[in-house]
Amino acid sequence: MRVALHTRVRPDRVAEYEAAHRQVPVGLTDAIRAAGATSWTIWRSGTHLFHVLDCADYDALLAELEKLPVNIAWQARMAELLDVVHDYSEAGTDAGLPVVWELP
């Protein structure tokens, strides 16, 4: 399944956010893959961040990651940099961006 998310980085923390993503811990990327993600890309437009991730089961991926110390530490770090955290953390997995159109 493909999931699209929208978050926002704090205007004064953009450089720090990008720097953090140049150094994502290998333990975290390994955990994301082990939890079922096959890809995850983040684009930035100003302070708006758009994520697209592919995984077998998004709910299961989140459940697996939420208990891992490497993810807990990463999420705490991101909470300092973001105005709006991942859509799923506030409203459940249905909060991802809805599909409007897809090339047939």
Residue frames as a rotation matrix with the C-alpha (Angstrom) as fourth column:
MET 1
0.581 0.814 0.000 0.00
0.814 -0.581 0.000 0.00
0.000 0.000 -1.000 0.00
ARG 2
-0.482 -0.677 0.556 1.11
0.648 -0.703 -0.294 3.57
0.590 0.218 0.777 -0.63
VAL 3
0.447 0.554 -0.702 0.59
0.882 -0.403 0.244 6.23
-0.148 -0.729 -0.669 2.05
ALA 4
-0.226 -0.460 0.859 1.02
0.502 -0.811 -0.302 9.99
0.835 0.363 0.414 1.61
LEU 5
0.302 0.241 -0.922 1.49
0.941 -0.233 0.247 12.24
-0.155 -0.942 -0.297 4.63
HIS 6
0.235 -0.210 0.949 1.80
0.288 -0.918 -0.274 16.00
0.928 0.337 -0.156 5.11
THR 7
0.380 -0.191 -0.905 3.77
0.909 -0.103 0.404 17.55
-0.170 -0.976 0.135 7.96
ARG 8
0.776 -0.175 0.606 5.33
0.081 -0.925 -0.371 20.96
0.626 0.337 -0.704 8.59
VAL 9
-0.069 -0.872 -0.485 8.79
0.941 0.105 -0.321 21.82
0.331 -0.479 0.813 9.82
ARG 10
0.585 0.184 -0.790 9.21
0.564 -0.792 0.232 24.88
-0.583 -0.581 -0.567 12.05
PRO 11
0.949 -0.151 0.277 10.42
0.146 -0.569 -0.810 27.79
0.279 0.809 -0.518 9.91
ASP 12
0.535 -0.782 0.320 13.48
-0.837 -0.542 0.074 28.36
0.116 -0.308 -0.944 12.09
ARG 13
0.127 -0.457 0.881 14.42
-0.519 0.726 0.451 24.64
-0.845 -0.514 -0.145 12.08
VAL 14
0.913 0.278 -0.298 14.47
-0.387 0.361 -0.848 23.77
-0.128 0.890 0.438 8.36
ALA 15
0.208 -0.917 -0.340 18.27
-0.760 0.067 -0.646 23.50
0.616 0.393 -0.683 8.15
GLU 16
-0.497 -0.374 0.783 18.39
-0.831 0.463 -0.307 21.36
-0.248 -0.804 -0.541 11.29
TYR 17
0.457 0.749 0.479 15.61
-0.468 0.661 -0.587 19.11
-0.756 0.044 0.653 9.97
GLU 18
0.862 -0.164 -0.479 17.43
-0.424 0.284 -0.860 18.55
0.277 0.945 0.176 6.70
ALA 19
-0.176 -0.977 0.118 20.72
-0.868 0.098 -0.487 17.96
0.464 -0.188 -0.865 8.52
ALA 20
-0.188 0.181 0.965 19.06
-0.733 0.629 -0.260 15.34
-0.654 -0.756 0.014 10.72
HIS 21
0.770 0.593 0.236 17.78
-0.277 0.643 -0.714 13.54
-0.575 0.484 0.660 7.64
ARG 22
0.475 -0.714 -0.514 21.26
-0.664 0.093 -0.742 13.38
0.578 0.694 -0.430 6.16
GLN 23
-0.660 -0.744 0.100 22.20
-0.581 0.422 -0.696 11.34
0.476 -0.518 -0.711 9.26
VAL 24
0.490 0.855 0.168 19.20
-0.814 0.380 0.438 9.07
0.311 -0.352 0.883 9.92
PRO 25
-0.201 -0.613 0.764 20.50
-0.832 0.518 0.197 6.30
-0.516 -0.596 -0.615 12.17
VAL 26
-0.630 -0.107 -0.769 21.05
-0.598 0.699 0.392 3.00
0.496 0.707 -0.504 10.38
GLY 27
-0.956 0.290 -0.034 19.23
0.236 0.698 -0.676 1.30
-0.172 -0.655 -0.736 13.25
LEU 28
-0.269 0.897 -0.350 16.16
-0.290 -0.422 -0.859 3.35
-0.918 -0.129 0.374 12.41
THR 29
-0.116 0.221 -0.968 16.24
-0.993 -0.062 0.105 2.67
-0.036 0.973 0.227 8.67
ASP 30
-0.875 -0.211 -0.435 16.74
-0.236 0.972 0.004 -1.02
0.422 0.107 -0.901 9.42
ALA 31
-0.785 0.620 0.013 13.77
0.206 0.280 -0.938 -0.93
-0.585 -0.733 -0.348 11.82
ILE 32
-0.119 0.748 -0.653 11.56
-0.714 -0.522 -0.467 0.83
-0.690 0.411 0.596 9.26
ARG 33
-0.352 -0.071 -0.933 12.39
-0.837 0.470 0.280 -1.83
0.419 0.880 -0.225 6.66
ALA 34
-0.972 -0.058 -0.227 11.92
0.042 0.911 -0.411 -4.67
0.231 -0.409 -0.883 9.17
ALA 35
-0.582 0.808 -0.092 8.51
-0.039 -0.142 -0.989 -3.23
-0.812 -0.572 0.114 10.06
GLY 36
0.040 0.620 0.784 7.45
0.715 0.531 -0.456 -3.56
-0.698 0.578 -0.422 6.41
ALA 37
0.652 0.166 -0.740 8.33
-0.277 -0.857 -0.436 -0.34
-0.706 0.489 -0.512 4.57
THR 38
0.390 -0.518 0.761 9.87
0.840 0.539 -0.064 -0.83
-0.377 0.665 0.645 1.14
SER 39
-0.435 -0.553 0.711 10.37
0.719 -0.688 -0.095 2.89
0.541 0.470 0.697 0.42
TRP 40
0.505 0.530 -0.681 9.89
0.786 -0.609 0.109 6.28
-0.357 -0.590 -0.724 2.09
THR 41
-0.450 -0.588 0.672 10.54
0.796 -0.605 0.004 9.61
0.404 0.536 0.741 0.41
ILE 42
0.280 0.478 -0.833 10.11
0.742 -0.658 -0.129 13.11
-0.609 -0.582 -0.539 1.87
TRP 43
-0.216 -0.261 0.941 9.84
0.791 -0.611 0.011 16.25
0.572 0.747 0.339 -0.26
ARG 44
-0.199 0.123 -0.972 9.93
0.750 -0.620 -0.231 19.81
-0.631 -0.775 0.031 1.11
SER 45
-0.111 0.205 0.972 8.25
0.689 -0.689 0.224 22.95
0.716 0.695 -0.065 -0.23
GLY 46
0.035 0.026 0.999 9.06
-0.503 -0.863 0.040 25.81
0.864 -0.504 -0.017 2.11
THR 47
-0.586 -0.198 0.786 8.03
-0.809 0.207 -0.550 24.48
-0.054 -0.958 -0.282 5.51
HIS 48
0.521 0.842 0.138 5.66
-0.804 0.539 -0.251 21.86
-0.286 0.020 0.958 4.10
LEU 49
-0.685 -0.710 0.159 6.86
-0.651 0.696 0.303 18.26
-0.326 0.104 -0.940 4.05
PHE 50
0.476 0.807 -0.349 5.23
-0.879 0.426 -0.214 15.62
-0.024 0.409 0.912 1.88
HIS 51
-0.527 -0.609 0.593 5.95
-0.642 0.742 0.191 11.96
-0.556 -0.280 -0.783 2.58
VAL 52
0.503 0.612 -0.610 5.18
-0.817 0.568 -0.105 8.96
0.283 0.551 0.785 0.40
LEU 53
-0.528 -0.664 0.530 5.85
-0.779 0.627 0.009 5.52
-0.339 -0.408 -0.848 1.79
ASP 54
0.178 0.490 -0.853 5.18
-0.697 0.675 0.243 2.05
0.695 0.551 0.461 0.50
CYS 55
-0.749 -0.352 0.561 4.52
-0.651 0.550 -0.524 -0.81
-0.124 -0.757 -0.641 2.89
ALA 56
-0.796 0.462 -0.392 2.49
0.250 0.840 0.482 -3.97
0.552 0.285 -0.784 3.20
ASP 57
0.280 0.866 -0.414 0.43
0.777 0.048 0.627 -2.81
0.563 -0.497 -0.660 6.21
TYR 58
-0.170 -0.362 0.917 0.68
-0.038 -0.927 -0.373 0.76
0.985 -0.098 0.144 7.48
ASP 59
0.670 0.488 0.560 -1.05
-0.576 -0.135 0.807 0.08
0.469 -0.863 0.191 10.81
ALA 60
0.902 -0.369 -0.222 1.29
0.428 0.826 0.366 -2.83
0.048 -0.425 0.904 11.52
LEU 61
0.049 -0.915 0.400 4.32
0.634 -0.281 -0.720 -0.72
0.771 0.289 0.567 10.55
LEU 62
0.030 0.023 0.999 3.33
-0.451 -0.892 0.034 2.01
0.892 -0.452 -0.017 13.01
ALA 63
0.900 0.370 0.228 2.59
-0.374 0.388 0.842 -0.48
0.223 -0.844 0.488 15.77
GLU 64
0.652 -0.727 -0.215 5.99
0.717 0.683 -0.137 -2.10
0.246 -0.064 0.967 15.33
LEU 65
-0.143 -0.783 0.606 7.91
0.471 -0.592 -0.654 1.17
0.870 0.192 0.453 15.25
GLU 66
0.405 0.387 0.829 6.16
-0.354 -0.770 0.532 2.85
0.843 -0.508 -0.175 18.16
LYS 67
0.998 0.012 0.057 7.70
-0.057 0.412 0.909 0.45
-0.013 -0.911 0.412 20.70
LEU 68
0.492 -0.870 0.039 11.30
0.805 0.437 -0.401 0.61
0.332 0.229 0.915 19.44
PRO 69
0.404 -0.384 -0.830 13.78
0.588 -0.586 0.557 2.78
-0.700 -0.714 -0.011 21.39
VAL 70
-0.680 -0.704 0.205 15.52
0.604 -0.380 0.700 3.95
-0.415 0.600 0.684 18.18
ASN 71
-0.334 0.653 0.680 12.19
0.654 -0.359 0.666 5.24
0.679 0.667 -0.308 16.83
ILE 72
0.624 0.545 -0.561 11.12
0.779 -0.379 0.499 6.72
0.059 -0.748 -0.661 20.16
ALA 73
-0.069 -0.750 -0.657 14.36
0.589 -0.563 0.580 8.73
-0.805 -0.347 0.481 20.27
TRP 74
-0.817 -0.227 0.530 13.97
0.576 -0.355 0.736 9.83
0.021 0.907 0.421 16.62
GLN 75
0.072 0.938 0.339 10.36
0.761 -0.271 0.590 10.92
0.645 0.215 -0.733 17.13
ALA 76
0.544 0.042 -0.838 11.38
0.726 -0.525 0.444 12.96
-0.421 -0.850 -0.316 20.18
ARG 77
-0.539 -0.807 -0.241 14.05
0.494 -0.534 0.686 14.68
-0.682 0.251 0.687 18.08
MET 78
-0.691 0.333 0.641 11.58
0.598 -0.234 0.767 15.35
0.406 0.913 -0.038 15.24
ALA 79
0.354 0.877 -0.325 8.99
0.913 -0.250 0.321 16.73
0.200 -0.411 -0.889 17.68
GLU 80
0.058 -0.438 -0.897 11.46
0.552 -0.734 0.395 19.54
-0.832 -0.519 0.199 18.44
LEU 81
-0.839 -0.535 -0.102 11.72
0.171 -0.435 0.884 20.42
-0.517 0.724 0.456 14.74
LEU 82
-0.720 0.605 0.341 8.17
0.545 0.189 0.817 20.03
0.429 0.774 -0.466 13.48
ASP 83
-0.762 0.613 0.206 5.12
-0.647 -0.720 -0.252 22.29
-0.006 -0.325 0.946 13.76
VAL 84
0.469 0.883 -0.002 2.87
-0.877 0.465 -0.123 19.44
-0.107 0.060 0.992 12.60
VAL 85
-0.508 -0.634 0.583 3.99
-0.570 0.755 0.324 15.91
-0.645 -0.168 -0.745 13.30
HIS 86
-0.984 0.105 -0.141 3.03
-0.042 0.638 0.769 12.95
0.171 0.763 -0.623 11.13
ASP 87
-0.332 0.943 0.038 -0.66
-0.735 -0.283 0.616 12.92
0.592 0.177 0.787 10.39
TYR 88
0.084 0.415 -0.906 -1.03
0.095 0.902 0.422 9.48
0.992 -0.122 0.036 11.97
SER 89
-0.749 -0.460 -0.477 0.23
0.470 0.139 -0.871 10.52
0.467 -0.877 0.112 15.40
GLU 90
-0.888 0.449 0.100 -2.78
-0.426 -0.722 -0.545 12.78
-0.173 -0.526 0.833 15.99
ALA 91
-0.076 0.981 -0.177 -5.68
-0.940 -0.130 -0.316 11.23
-0.333 0.142 0.932 14.15
GLY 92
0.264 0.152 0.952 -4.88
-0.053 0.988 -0.143 7.62
-0.963 -0.013 0.269 13.31
THR 93
-0.583 -0.664 0.468 -3.88
0.357 0.308 0.882 6.15
-0.730 0.681 0.058 10.00
ASP 94
0.224 0.735 0.641 -6.91
0.953 -0.026 -0.303 7.54
-0.206 0.678 -0.706 8.15
ALA 95
0.633 0.024 -0.774 -5.31
0.157 -0.983 0.098 10.98
-0.758 -0.183 -0.626 8.41
GLY 96
-0.482 -0.812 0.330 -3.00
0.511 0.046 0.858 10.38
-0.712 0.582 0.393 5.45
LEU 97
-0.570 0.232 -0.788 -3.58
-0.585 -0.788 0.191 12.49
-0.577 0.570 0.585 2.37
PRO 98
0.310 0.748 0.586 -6.51
0.043 0.605 -0.795 11.23
-0.950 0.272 0.155 0.29
VAL 99
-0.694 -0.479 0.538 -5.86
0.511 0.199 0.836 10.18
-0.507 0.855 0.106 -3.30
VAL 100
0.005 0.661 -0.751 -7.39
-0.360 -0.699 -0.618 12.67
-0.933 0.273 0.235 -5.74
TRP 101
0.827 0.193 -0.528 -6.07
-0.559 0.180 -0.809 11.22
-0.062 0.964 0.257 -8.99
GLU 102
0.002 -0.831 0.556 -3.72
-0.249 0.538 0.805 8.50
-0.968 -0.141 -0.206 -10.15
LEU 103
-0.304 -0.197 -0.932 -2.43
-0.944 -0.067 0.322 7.79
-0.126 0.978 -0.165 -13.64
PRO 104
0.656 0.629 0.418 -4.39
-0.566 0.776 -0.279 4.79
-0.499 -0.053 0.865 -14.87
